Amino acid sequence: MLGSYSMNFILLYLICGFTTAFFGIYILRRYFLGHTFGAVIVGVIGSFLGALFSTVLLQPGISLISAAIAVGFSGSALFIFDMVSKHYPD
């Protein structure tokens, strides 16, 4: 089973991905392929890529810097997905 440290790690980056996706949808009013579901998937994947990148550059662990890097990667992934979504309407 997953230990509490691993579960906290997973939950932190899931929350970062969800928050970035909902910020892009409801605050910035952006259109994404798949609407909310597509944005959440891309946000969570971007968040975990940011977590992977931060553990490669920094020491592994949960910190404010690694969460900020995860949010940055998630936001960049959503920005790229927004640019692609404009060319392929549903």
N, C-alpha and C positions, 0 to 999 in steps of 0.2 A: 504494500500500500504506500501511498504517498505520505511523506512526513508533513508536519505542519509547516516547515520551512518551504518545501516544494509547493505546497498548496497556496501559501501566501504569495510566492513568486508567480504562480500561474494566475491567481486572482488579481494581483496588481496589474499585470500586463493585459488581462482581459478588460479590466475597468478602464485602463488607458485607451485601449482600442475602441471600446464602446463610447467613451466620452468624446473622443475625437470625431467619431462618426456622427454622433448626434449633434455636436457643435457645427459640423459642416452642413448637416441637413436642415436643422431647425433654426440656427442662429444666422449662418451665412446664406441660407436659402439656395443651396446648390442642388443641381440635378445629377443623380448618379444612375448608371444602369442597375437595374434591380432595386431601385429606390432605397429604402431603409436597409433591407437585407443585404444588398450588394455593398453598400457603404460600410456596414458593420463587419462584413467578412474582410474587406480590404483593410479597414482600420485595425482589426485584430491581427491580421497577418503582418501589417506594417509594424505594429507594436512588438510582436515577437521577433521580427527582424531587427528592430532597434535594441531589444534585449540581448540578442545574439551578438550584435555589433558592440554593445557596451561591455559584455563579458570578455570579448576578444581584446578590446583596448584597455579596459580597466580590470581590476580584480573582480571575480565573480561575487555577486551578492546583491541584496536589495538596498539601494540607496536613492537619494533624491536625484543625483546626477543620472543614474541609469534609467530612472523613470522619466526624466526630462528628455533623454535621448530617445527613449521608446515613443514618447508623445511626438517628438520631432519626426521620427521615421514614419509614424502613423499618419501624421499630417502631410508629409511629402507624398506618401503612397496615395492618400485621398486626393491630393492636388493633381497628381498624374492621372488618376482614375477619372477625375472630373474633366480633364482635358480630353481624354479618350471618349468619355460618355457624350460629349457634345457632338461628336461625329457619327455616333451610332444611336439614334433615337429608338425608343421602344415602339 
